[in-house]
Amino acid sequence: MIWYPYEQMKTMRQPYKIVDAEGVYLYTQDQKLIDSVSSWWCMIHGYRHPALTEAIKRQADRFSHVMLGGLTHDPALRLSEKLQAFLPGDLDYCFFSDSGSVAVEVALKMALQFNTNRGSGRDMALSLTHAYHGDTFKTMEVGDDEDYHFAFGEKKGVIHIPTQIAALEEAFAKYGDRFYCFIVEPLLQGAGGMRMYDVAFLKRARELCDAYDTLLIFDEVATGFGRTGNRFVADLVCPDILVLGKALTGGYIGHAATVANHKVFQGFYSDESRHALMHGPTFMGNALACSVALQSIKVFEQEDYMGKIRDIEAVTRREMEGFADARVKEVRIMGGCVCVEVYDAQELKGFQQFAYERGVFSRPFLNYMYAMVPYIIGEGELVQVLHVMKEWFQR
């Protein structure tokens, strides 16, 4: 029996069984559904993209996986080289892993050991309120959402602040010499409620991290590859460590990268063996994942995905203009994301089935009805998704 995620197994409704998928569509035995959430935000090219499928098949004909411990291979080498050229600043050193949560765990471990290696006694991390960085233990520690992390227990050594410059400056004034890192989901906080904030906060964070010699970590597992309307938020403000996942492989295989700048890498580059980063996921640098990631980035570049995202945002703003309801607290739009926040989560009870019956797969959570569509979506399909969201409040 499958133990499903984020569900009380005793009371959960029967999940929809998918029998096929292509483009933006999921197929059950009796319904054709636009996937409005891109399978947790990763399927940016949609399903069964021929070039991505072929990349996996071609690599599988050679080998599917070899460990990176004492071995290496061309797909991993080429992906690290591509990311070095593709990413801003001096984010040049790629540590691969098999999921976004693990990649964030690696980033936090890097930041902590970076300070240990140089003899620093820094023992605190700075994070945001409503933060979500994954479900492994270190990621839960810097997270701030009781709906996900209530079982973690008391958190020590982490300060959470709102996305307000005054709060940021106050935190650094009090604890700046103790912070080994400041970790953020830049511009868009996903699982914490699709919360959106201004880049000015991140620019001030960069200044303060430089002033206090604190590492700045961007968790772009969800925001990377265009979701905020930027290729990466790191193009606007460059962090010391960047974490990528989800859309890295176009959603075809779980894979992630923790990418460090020269300063961080040099903190481990030593004749002292104890200064090495002692971490090594079995499937890091998986050959199939690296091959499909390379093809995914190629499609992203060649088919003007940033233009597609601008069109998605423009259509979304047009269709949601003037939409209001007494039950709706706020409508938020950024790049390829739209969120309708309601005052009472009970107002969204039944929406998933309502959308299903109208040809849309949606998965609202808590007080948030949202869409993060595949970038290949057509205008008519996008309008259908948005109309179903609005129709729920008009019934």
Backbone hydrogen bonds in HBPLUS format (Angstrom, degrees):
<---DONOR---> <-ACCEPTOR-->    atom                        ^
c    i                          cat <-CA-CA->   ^        H-A-AA   ^      H-
h    n   atom  resd res      DA  || num        DHA   H-A  angle D-A-AA Bond
n    s   type  num  typ     dist DA aas  dist angle  dist       angle   num
A0011-THR N   A0008-GLN O   3.06 MM   3  5.75 137.7  2.24 118.0 127.7     1
A0012-MET N   A0008-GLN O   2.96 MM   4  5.78 127.3  2.24 156.4 170.6     2
A0019-VAL N   A0027-TYR O   2.77 MM   8  5.80 164.0  1.79 161.8 167.4     3
A0027-TYR N   A0020-ASP O   2.84 MM   7  5.08 152.6  1.92 158.2 149.1     4
A0022-GLU N   A0025-TYR O   3.01 MM   3  5.41 151.6  2.09 142.6 151.6     5
A0025-TYR N   A0022-GLU O   2.93 MM   3  5.41 154.4  2.00 136.6 137.1     6
A0023-GLY N   A0047-TYR O   2.89 MM  24  4.77 149.2  1.98 137.4 127.7     7
A0047-TYR N   A0023-GLY O   2.72 MM  24  4.77 159.2  1.76 132.0 135.6     8
A0035-ASP N   A0024-VAL O   2.84 MM  11  5.80 169.8  1.85 174.1 176.5     9
A0026-LEU N   A0033-LEU O   2.74 MM   7  5.05 155.6  1.80 148.3 156.7    10
A0033-LEU N   A0026-LEU O   2.79 MM   7  5.05 176.6  1.79 162.4 163.0    11
A0028-THR N   A0031-GLN O   2.94 MM   3  5.18 167.0  1.96 153.8 158.1    12
A0034-ILE N   A0359-GLY O   2.92 MM 325  6.23 164.0  1.94 135.2 135.2    13
A0361-PHE N   A0034-ILE O   2.83 MM 327  5.86 172.9  1.83 147.6 150.1    14
A0036-SER N   A0361-PHE O   3.15 MM 325  5.91 156.1  2.21 150.3 157.1    15
A0372-MET N   A0036-SER O   2.76 MM 336  5.86 145.2  1.88 150.5 161.7    16
A0041-TRP N   A0037-VAL O   2.77 MM   4  5.66 167.7  1.79 155.8 158.1    17
A0042-CYS N   A0038-SER O   2.83 MM   4  5.71 130.6  2.08 155.3 153.2    18
A0043-MET N   A0038-SER O   3.05 MM   5  4.84 175.3  2.05 131.3 132.8    19
A0044-ILE N   A0042-CYS O   2.88 MM   2  5.69 136.7  2.07 107.2  94.2    20
A0046-GLY N   A0043-MET O   3.10 MM   3  5.11 161.0  2.14 106.2 111.6    21
A0375-TYR N   A0044-ILE O   2.92 MM 331  5.26 133.2  2.15 123.4 135.3    22
A0053-THR N   A0049-HIS O   2.96 MM   4  6.12 166.7  1.98 165.3 169.7    23
A0054-GLU N   A0050-PRO O   2.95 MM   4  6.01 157.2  2.01 144.3 150.7    24
A0055-ALA N   A0051-ALA O   3.08 MM   4  6.23 147.8  2.19 137.0 145.1    25
A0056-ILE N   A0052-LEU O   3.26 MM   4  6.58 154.0  2.33 146.9 152.0    26
A0057-LYS N   A0053-THR O   3.05 MM   4  6.35 164.5  2.08 151.0 155.5    27
A0058-ARG N   A0054-GLU O   2.83 MM   4  5.94 164.3  1.85 154.1 158.2    28
A0059-GLN N   A0055-ALA O   3.17 MM   4  6.29 158.9  2.22 140.6 145.7    29
A0060-ALA N   A0056-ILE O   2.88 MM   4  6.04 158.0  1.92 151.2 158.2    30
A0061-ASP N   A0057-LYS O   3.11 MM   4  6.34 137.8  2.30 144.5 153.8    31
A0062-ARG N   A0059-GLN O   2.88 MM   3  5.33 152.1  1.95 111.5 120.5    32
A0063-PHE N   A0059-GLN O   3.00 MM   4  6.19 142.2  2.15 170.9 170.5    33
A0077-LEU N   A0073-HIS O   3.08 MM   4  6.29 163.7  2.11 154.2 159.3    34
A0078-ARG N   A0074-ASP O   2.72 MM   4  5.80 170.6  1.73 165.2 167.0    35
A0079-LEU N   A0075-PRO O   2.98 MM   4  6.04 152.4  2.06 140.5 148.0    36
A0080-SER N   A0076-ALA O   3.03 MM   4  6.17 162.5  2.06 148.2 152.7    37
A0081-GLU N   A0077-LEU O   3.02 MM   4  6.22 155.6  2.08 145.7 152.8    38
A0082-LYS N   A0078-ARG O   2.85 MM   4  6.01 151.8  1.93 142.5 150.7    39
A0083-LEU N   A0079-LEU O   2.89 MM   4  6.08 165.0  1.91 153.3 156.5    40
A0084-GLN N   A0080-SER O   2.99 MM   4  6.12 151.7  2.07 140.8 148.8    41
A0085-ALA N   A0081-GLU O   3.14 MM   4  6.40 151.6  2.22 143.3 149.6    42
A0086-PHE N   A0082-LYS O   2.78 MM   4  5.86 145.3  1.90 146.9 158.4    43
A0087-LEU N   A0083-LEU O   2.91 MM   4  5.68 155.4  1.97 148.8 150.7    44
A0091-LEU N   A0088-PRO O   3.46 MM   3  6.45 166.6  2.48 142.3 145.6    45
A0092-ASP N   A0090-ASP O   2.97 MM   2  5.39 118.7  2.35 109.8  93.0    46
A0093-TYR N   A0260-ALA O   3.13 MM 167  5.11 166.5  2.15 156.2 155.1    47
A0260-ALA N   A0093-TYR O   2.82 MM 167  5.11 156.8  1.87 148.3 149.2    48
A0095-PHE N   A0258-THR O   2.87 MM 163  5.09 157.7  1.92 139.8 147.3    49
A0258-THR N   A0095-PHE O   2.82 MM 163  5.09 164.9  1.85 147.9 152.9    50
A0097-SER N   A0256-ALA O   2.98 MM 159  5.16 158.5  2.03 135.0 134.7    51
A0256-ALA N   A0097-SER O   2.99 MM 159  5.16 148.9  2.09 137.4 130.5    52
A0103-ALA N   A0099-SER O   2.99 MM   4  6.21 154.4  2.06 147.2 155.1    53
A0104-VAL N   A0100-GLY O   2.92 MM   4  6.22 151.0  2.00 152.7 159.7    54
A0105-GLU N   A0101-SER O   2.91 MM   4  6.17 157.5  1.96 147.0 154.1    55
A0106-VAL N   A0102-VAL O   2.83 MM   4  6.12 152.2  1.90 148.9 156.2    56
A0107-ALA N   A0103-ALA O   3.03 MM   4  6.28 151.3  2.11 137.8 145.5    57
A0108-LEU N   A0104-VAL O   2.95 MM   4  6.27 159.7  1.99 157.4 161.3    58
A0109-LYS N   A0105-GLU O   2.95 MM   4  6.15 156.5  2.00 146.9 154.1    59
A0110-MET N   A0106-VAL O   2.73 MM   4  5.94 156.8  1.79 152.0 158.8    60
A0111-ALA N   A0107-ALA O   2.96 MM   4  6.20 163.3  1.99 147.7 151.6    61
A0112-LEU N   A0108-LEU O   2.97 MM   4  6.16 162.1  2.00 148.3 153.0    62
A0113-GLN N   A0109-LYS O   2.86 MM   4  6.00 168.4  1.88 153.0 156.7    63
A0114-PHE N   A0110-MET O   2.75 MM   4  5.79 149.9  1.84 149.8 159.0    64
A0115-ASN N   A0111-ALA O   3.38 MM   4  6.59 153.7  2.46 139.3 143.9    65
A0116-THR N   A0112-LEU O   3.05 MM   4  6.37 150.6  2.14 141.1 150.3    66
A0117-ASN N   A0113-GLN O   2.69 MM   4  5.82 166.2  1.71 158.3 160.3    67
A0120-SER N   A0115-ASN O   2.80 MM   5  5.04 155.0  1.86 164.7 156.0    68
A0119-GLY N   A0116-THR O   2.94 MM   3  5.07 160.4  1.98 111.8 115.2    69
A0124-MET N   A0178-ARG O   3.06 MM  54  5.63 152.3  2.14 155.9 148.1    70
A0180-TYR N   A0124-MET O   2.78 MM  56  6.01 156.9  1.84 168.5 172.0    71
A0125-ALA N   A0157-GLY O   2.85 MM  32  6.29 153.1  1.92 152.3 159.4    72
A0159-ILE N   A0125-ALA O   2.96 MM  34  6.40 158.7  2.00 159.8 166.1    73
A0126-LEU N   A0181-CYS O   2.94 MM  55  6.25 159.2  1.99 149.1 155.9    74
A0183-ILE N   A0126-LEU O   2.96 MM  57  6.40 155.3  2.02 170.5 167.1    75
A0127-SER N   A0159-ILE O   2.83 MM  32  6.09 159.9  1.87 169.1 171.9    76
A0161-ILE N   A0127-SER O   2.98 MM  34  6.48 147.7  2.09 140.0 147.0    77
A0129-THR N   A0161-ILE O   2.82 MM  32  5.27 147.4  1.93 125.0 125.9    78
A0144-ASP N   A0131-ALA O   2.79 MM  13  4.88 169.6  1.81 136.5 133.1    79
A0140-MET N   A0136-THR O   2.85 MM   4  6.04 149.8  1.94 154.7 164.3    80
A0141-GLU N   A0137-PHE O   3.00 MM   4  6.19 142.4  2.15 140.3 150.5    81
A0142-VAL N   A0138-LYS O   3.33 MM   4  6.70 148.8  2.43 143.9 149.1    82
A0143-GLY N   A0139-THR O   2.99 MM   4  6.08 119.5  2.37 132.3 148.8    83
A0148-TYR N   A0145-ASP O   3.04 MM   3  5.71 148.1  2.15 117.1 124.9    84
A0149-HIS N   A0145-ASP O   2.94 MM   4  5.97 162.9  1.97 153.8 159.2    85
A0152-PHE N   A0149-HIS O   2.98 MM   3  5.44 162.2  2.01 117.2 123.1    86
A0167-ALA N   A0164-GLN O   3.07 MM   3  5.39 118.5  2.46 104.8 118.9    87
A0168-LEU N   A0164-GLN O   3.03 MM   4  6.33 154.5  2.09 152.6 160.7    88
A0169-GLU N   A0165-ILE O   2.89 MM   4  6.12 164.1  1.91 157.2 160.1    89
A0170-GLU N   A0166-ALA O   3.00 MM   4  6.15 154.1  2.07 143.4 150.8    90
A0171-ALA N   A0167-ALA O   2.99 MM   4  6.15 156.6  2.05 144.8 150.5    91
A0172-PHE N   A0168-LEU O   3.15 MM   4  6.44 162.0  2.18 151.1 155.2    92
A0173-ALA N   A0169-GLU O   2.95 MM   4  6.08 154.7  2.01 144.9 152.5    93
A0174-LYS N   A0170-GLU O   3.06 MM   4  6.25 149.4  2.15 146.5 153.4    94
A0175-TYR N   A0171-ALA O   2.86 MM   4  5.91 167.2  1.88 154.3 158.4    95
A0176-GLY N   A0172-PHE O   2.79 MM   4  4.04 143.2  1.93 122.9 123.9    96
A0178-ARG N   A0175-TYR O   2.72 MM   3  5.38 162.8  1.74 130.5 135.6    97
A0182-PHE N   A0215-LEU O   2.85 MM  33  6.34 143.7  1.98 160.4 168.5    98
A0217-ILE N   A0182-PHE O   2.89 MM  35  6.06 172.5  1.89 152.5 154.5    99
A0184-VAL N   A0217-ILE O   3.07 MM  33  6.43 156.3  2.12 158.9 164.1   100
A0219-ASP N   A0184-VAL O   2.83 MM  35  5.96 177.9  1.83 163.2 163.9   101
A0197-TYR N   A0187-LEU O   3.01 MM  10  5.11 150.1  2.11 134.6 140.6   102
A0189-GLN N   A0195-ARG O   2.76 MM   6  4.97 166.8  1.78 151.9 155.6   103
A0194-MET N   A0189-GLN O   2.83 MM   5  5.17 104.3  2.41 140.1 159.4   104
A0195-ARG N   A0189-GLN O   2.96 MM   6  4.97 132.2  2.19 141.1 142.5   105
A0193-GLY N   A0190-GLY O   2.91 MM   3  5.75 154.0  1.98 129.5 131.3   106
A0194-MET N   A0190-GLY O   2.85 MM   4  4.48 163.4  1.88 133.5 138.1   107
A0201-PHE N   A0198-ASP O   3.22 MM   3  5.98 149.1  2.33 117.2 122.6   108
A0202-LEU N   A0199-VAL O   2.97 MM   3  5.18 118.4  2.36 101.8 116.7   109
A0203-LYS N   A0199-VAL O   2.98 MM   4  6.34 154.0  2.05 155.3 163.5   110
A0204-ARG N   A0200-ALA O   3.06 MM   4  6.27 159.0  2.11 147.1 151.8   111
A0205-ALA N   A0201-PHE O   2.96 MM   4  6.17 146.1  2.08 138.5 148.9   112
A0206-ARG N   A0202-LEU O   2.92 MM   4  6.18 151.5  2.00 146.2 152.5   113
A0207-GLU N   A0203-LYS O   3.19 MM   4  6.49 156.0  2.25 142.9 148.7   114
A0208-LEU N   A0204-ARG O   2.97 MM   4  6.22 161.5  2.00 151.6 156.2   115
A0209-CYS N   A0205-ALA O   2.85 MM   4  5.99 159.3  1.90 151.2 157.2   116
A0210-ASP N   A0206-ARG O   3.03 MM   4  6.18 154.8  2.10 144.3 150.8   117
A0211-ALA N   A0207-GLU O   2.95 MM   4  6.19 157.8  2.00 144.8 151.5   118
A0212-TYR N   A0208-LEU O   2.90 MM   4  6.03 151.6  1.98 148.9 155.5   119
A0213-ASP N   A0209-CYS O   2.88 MM   4  5.58 102.4  2.50 133.7 148.2   120
A0214-THR N   A0209-CYS O   2.81 MM   5  4.57 160.3  1.84 136.4 142.0   121
A0213-ASP N   A0210-ASP O   3.37 MM   3  5.06 162.0  2.41  96.8 101.8   122
A0240-ASP N   A0216-LEU O   2.82 MM  24  5.29 151.1  1.91 141.8 151.6   123
A0241-ILE N   A0216-LEU O   3.22 MM  25  6.54 154.9  2.29 153.0 153.7   124
A0218-PHE N   A0241-ILE O   2.96 MM  23  6.39 161.1  2.00 164.6 168.4   125
A0243-VAL N   A0218-PHE O   2.94 MM  25  6.26 155.6  2.00 170.4 172.0   126
A0220-GLU N   A0243-VAL O   2.92 MM  23  5.45 134.8  2.12 138.3 149.7   127
A0224-GLY N   A0220-GLU O   2.88 MM   4  4.76 150.7  1.97 121.2 125.7   128
A0225-PHE N   A0231-ARG O   2.86 MM   6  4.97 110.9  2.34 153.5 170.6   129
A0226-GLY N   A0231-ARG O   2.86 MM   5  4.26 155.4  1.92 124.4 125.7   130
A0229-GLY N   A0226-GLY O   2.91 MM   3  5.15 160.6  1.95 116.5 122.8   131
A0336-GLY N   A0227-ARG O   2.90 MM 109  5.00 153.2  1.97 130.8 139.8   132
A0235-ASP N   A0232-PHE O   2.97 MM   3  5.46 162.2  2.00 110.4 116.2   133
A0236-LEU N   A0233-VAL O   2.85 MM   3  5.44 151.4  1.93 115.7 124.2   134
A0237-VAL N   A0233-VAL O   3.19 MM   4  6.56 159.1  2.23 150.6 156.5   135
A0261-ASN N   A0240-ASP O   2.97 MM  21  5.44 136.5  2.16 165.4 165.7   136
A0242-LEU N   A0259-VAL O   2.83 MM  17  5.08 162.4  1.86 147.1 152.7   137
A0259-VAL N   A0242-LEU O   2.74 MM  17  5.08 174.8  1.74 162.4 161.5   138
A0244-LEU N   A0257-ALA O   2.85 MM  13  5.16 167.6  1.86 158.2 162.4   139
A0257-ALA N   A0244-LEU O   2.90 MM  13  5.16 158.0  1.95 138.4 142.8   140
A0248-LEU N   A0245-GLY O   2.86 MM   3  5.14 159.7  1.90 120.6 127.5   141
A0250-GLY N   A0247-ALA O   2.87 MM   3  4.42 160.2  1.91 101.1 106.6   142
A0252-TYR N   A0249-THR O   3.27 MM   3  5.70 171.3  2.28 111.4 113.6   143
A0265-PHE N   A0261-ASN O   3.09 MM   4  6.34 173.0  2.09 158.0 160.1   144
A0266-GLN N   A0262-HIS O   2.87 MM   4  5.95 163.8  1.90 155.0 159.1   145
A0267-GLY N   A0264-VAL O   3.00 MM   3  5.20 136.7  2.19 101.8 114.5   146
A0268-PHE N   A0265-PHE O   2.97 MM   3  5.55 164.2  1.99 116.9 122.2   147
A0269-TYR N   A0265-PHE O   3.18 MM   4  6.37 131.5  2.43 141.8 155.2   148
A0275-HIS N   A0272-GLU O   3.01 MM   3  5.60 161.9  2.05 117.2 123.1   149
A0276-ALA N   A0273-SER O   3.13 MM   3  5.67 167.9  2.15 117.4 120.3   150
A0279-HIS N   A0277-LEU O   3.05 MM   2  5.78 128.9  2.32 105.8  91.1   151
A0284-MET N   A0281-PRO O   3.19 MM   3  5.31 168.9  2.20 114.1 114.3   152
A0286-ASN N   A0283-PHE O   3.19 MM   3  5.31 133.9  2.41 136.9 128.2   153
A0290-CYS N   A0286-ASN O   2.87 MM   4  6.10 164.6  1.89 160.5 165.1   154
A0291-SER N   A0287-ALA O   3.02 MM   4  6.05 155.7  2.08 141.3 148.0   155
A0292-VAL N   A0288-LEU O   3.03 MM   4  6.27 162.2  2.06 151.5 155.5   156
A0293-ALA N   A0289-ALA O   2.90 MM   4  5.99 149.1  1.99 145.2 154.5   157
A0294-LEU N   A0290-CYS O   3.02 MM   4  6.20 157.4  2.08 145.7 150.7   158
A0295-GLN N   A0291-SER O   3.22 MM   4  6.50 155.6  2.29 141.2 147.4   159
A0296-SER N   A0292-VAL O   2.82 MM   4  5.98 152.0  1.90 144.5 152.9   160
A0297-ILE N   A0293-ALA O   2.97 MM   4  6.22 163.2  2.00 155.0 157.4   161
A0298-LYS N   A0294-LEU O   3.08 MM   4  6.26 152.0  2.16 140.2 148.3   162
A0299-VAL N   A0295-GLN O   2.96 MM   4  6.25 160.1  2.00 152.9 156.8   163
A0300-PHE N   A0296-SER O   2.92 MM   4  6.13 161.9  1.96 149.4 155.1   164
A0301-GLU N   A0297-ILE O   2.98 MM   4  6.18 154.5  2.05 148.1 153.4   165
A0302-GLN N   A0298-LYS O   2.90 MM   4  6.03 173.7  1.90 156.3 158.4   166
A0303-GLU N   A0299-VAL O   2.97 MM   4  5.70 155.9  2.03 150.0 153.7   167
A0305-TYR N   A0300-PHE O   3.29 MM   5  5.30 168.4  2.31 159.5 156.4   168
A0307-GLY N   A0304-ASP O   3.12 MM   3  5.34 127.0  2.41 100.6 113.5   169
A0308-LYS N   A0304-ASP O   3.17 MM   4  6.60 150.8  2.26 143.0 151.4   170
A0309-ILE N   A0305-TYR O   2.88 MM   4  6.17 154.9  1.94 150.7 156.7   171
A0310-ARG N   A0306-MET O   3.05 MM   4  6.29 153.9  2.12 141.4 148.0   172
A0311-ASP N   A0307-GLY O   3.05 MM   4  6.33 152.9  2.12 146.0 153.2   173
A0312-ILE N   A0308-LYS O   2.92 MM   4  6.26 154.6  1.99 147.9 155.2   174
A0313-GLU N   A0309-ILE O   2.96 MM   4  6.24 163.2  1.99 152.9 156.6   175
A0314-ALA N   A0310-ARG O   2.96 MM   4  6.16 158.6  2.01 145.6 151.8   176
A0315-VAL N   A0311-ASP O   2.94 MM   4  6.14 168.0  1.95 157.5 159.5   177
A0316-THR N   A0312-ILE O   2.95 MM   4  6.05 159.8  1.99 147.4 153.8   178
A0317-ARG N   A0313-GLU O   2.90 MM   4  6.11 163.0  1.93 152.3 156.3   179
A0318-ARG N   A0314-ALA O   3.00 MM   4  6.19 156.4  2.06 144.9 151.8   180
A0319-GLU N   A0315-VAL O   2.89 MM   4  6.10 165.6  1.91 155.9 158.9   181
A0320-MET N   A0316-THR O   2.92 MM   4  5.98 149.9  2.02 149.1 157.1   182
A0321-GLU N   A0317-ARG O   3.03 MM   4  5.79 118.6  2.43 136.5 147.6   183
A0323-PHE N   A0320-MET O   3.04 MM   3  5.36 164.2  2.06 128.1 130.4   184
A0328-VAL N   A0325-ASP O   2.90 MM   3  5.23 154.1  1.97 112.6 121.0   185
A0343-TYR N   A0327-ARG O   3.11 MM  16  6.06 156.1  2.17 156.8 161.3   186
A0329-LYS N   A0341-GLU O   2.72 MM  12  5.53 147.1  1.83 142.1 153.2   187
A0330-GLU N   A0341-GLU O   3.30 MM  11  5.33 158.1  2.35 137.1 140.7   188
A0341-GLU N   A0330-GLU O   2.87 MM  11  5.33 165.8  1.89 169.3 170.7   189
A0332-ARG N   A0339-CYS O   2.81 MM   7  5.11 163.9  1.83 152.2 157.7   190
A0339-CYS N   A0332-ARG O   2.79 MM   7  5.11 156.9  1.84 152.2 157.9   191
A0334-MET N   A0337-CYS O   2.96 MM   3  5.34 163.8  1.99 153.3 156.7   192
A0337-CYS N   A0334-MET O   2.94 MM   3  5.34 140.8  2.09 126.0 138.4   193
A0338-VAL N   A0371-ALA O   3.10 MM  33  5.43 153.8  2.17 151.5 158.0   194
A0371-ALA N   A0338-VAL O   2.90 MM  33  5.43 149.3  1.99 153.0 158.8   195
A0340-VAL N   A0369-MET O   2.64 MM  29  5.09 170.9  1.64 166.7 170.0   196
A0369-MET N   A0340-VAL O   3.00 MM  29  5.09 176.0  2.01 148.0 149.3   197
A0342-VAL N   A0367-ASN O   2.94 MM  25  5.32 161.8  1.98 151.1 156.9   198
A0347-GLU N   A0344-ASP O   2.93 MM   3  5.74 162.0  1.96 125.3 130.5   199
A0348-LEU N   A0345-ALA O   3.05 MM   3  5.72 165.6  2.08 119.0 123.6   200
A0349-LYS N   A0346-GLN O   3.17 MM   3  5.21 163.0  2.20 104.9 110.1   201
A0351-PHE N   A0348-LEU O   3.03 MM   3  5.42 165.9  2.05 131.8 132.9   202
A0354-PHE N   A0350-GLY O   3.10 MM   4  6.26 158.9  2.15 149.9 156.6   203
A0355-ALA N   A0351-PHE O   2.80 MM   4  6.02 160.9  1.84 160.0 163.2   204
A0356-TYR N   A0352-GLN O   2.93 MM   4  6.15 155.7  1.99 144.0 151.6   205
A0357-GLU N   A0353-GLN O   3.00 MM   4  6.22 160.1  2.04 152.0 155.4   206
A0358-ARG N   A0355-ALA O   2.91 MM   3  5.07 145.6  2.03 103.3 114.4   207
A0360-VAL N   A0355-ALA O   2.95 MM   5  5.07 158.9  1.99 134.9 135.2   208
A0359-GLY N   A0356-TYR O   3.08 MM   3  5.22 161.5  2.11 114.2 113.2   209
A0365-PHE N   A0368-TYR O   3.05 MM   3  5.41 151.8  2.13 149.5 154.3   210
A0368-TYR N   A0365-PHE O   2.79 MM   3  5.41 165.6  1.81 144.0 147.7   211
A0377-ILE N   A0374-PRO O   3.24 MM   3  5.79 163.3  2.27 120.0 121.5   212
A0382-LEU N   A0378-GLY O   2.95 MM   4  6.20 159.3  1.99 155.1 161.3   213
A0383-VAL N   A0379-GLU O   2.86 MM   4  6.06 162.0  1.89 153.5 158.4   214
A0384-GLN N   A0380-GLY O   3.00 MM   4  6.20 150.3  2.09 140.1 148.2   215
A0385-VAL N   A0381-GLU O   3.11 MM   4  6.45 155.8  2.17 146.6 151.7   216
A0386-LEU N   A0382-LEU O   3.03 MM   4  6.35 166.0  2.05 156.0 158.9   217
A0387-HIS N   A0383-VAL O   2.82 MM   4  5.95 156.5  1.87 152.1 158.8   218
A0388-VAL N   A0384-GLN O   3.04 MM   4  6.21 153.7  2.11 147.3 153.6   219
A0389-MET N   A0385-VAL O   3.15 MM   4  6.48 154.1  2.22 145.5 152.5   220
A0390-LYS N   A0386-LEU O   3.05 MM   4  6.36 158.2  2.10 147.8 153.1   221
A0391-GLU N   A0387-HIS O   2.72 MM   4  5.80 155.5  1.78 148.7 156.7   222
A0392-TRP N   A0388-VAL O   3.24 MM   4  6.35 144.3  2.37 143.2 149.0   223
A0393-PHE N   A0390-LYS O   3.06 MM   3  5.68 139.9  2.23 113.4 122.6   224
A0394-GLN N   A0391-GLU O   2.91 MM   3  4.89 149.9  2.00 103.0 112.9   225
